[in-house]
């Protein structure tokens, strides 16, 4: 015997269709407001019985921060603290510790940029709960200008998980202030 299942998307579509139909019938049948409410409640009860949950829009989670201090000769795996916050919706980013704490489960998107000077390098990594996810390599050796590098990571996080940027090994020789950024948002 085969079982028919509905995905969340299909269930949502069915519920919207039923509720839209109820309103359409109400308009064309010239029902009283009380009759429309009764019909709506009946269709809502059907959707609730099917397991449909009305999900309200969540407040956004997004931050944008930058580095205001020159960084030189950082220690092995030292946290890079982007101290100036221009946006912190959802208050996920702590600019004192340099750590993002997920307020909700989900996929988060992070981008960070570093700029060094000629003859120096600044190699960083984004970490999830202390484990490296990916690297960003900014190398000014053999260059006349100030090299800049940007990296991006989409990371699946559980509520309470922590993400931060740290030096990769002891490769944090030099980072320019006002040209280094760290941002993120929940998708």
Buried (B, 14 or more C-beta within 10 A) or exposed (E): EEEEEEEEEEBBEBBEEBBEEBBEEBEEEEBEEEEBEBBBEEBBEBBEEEEBEEEEEEEEBBBBBBBEEEBEEBEEBBBBBBBBBEEBBBEBBBBEEBBBBBBBEBEBBBBBBBBBBEEBBBBBBBBBEEEEBEBBBBBBEEEEEBBBBEBEBEBEBEEEBBBBBBBBEEBBBBBBBEBBBBBBBBE
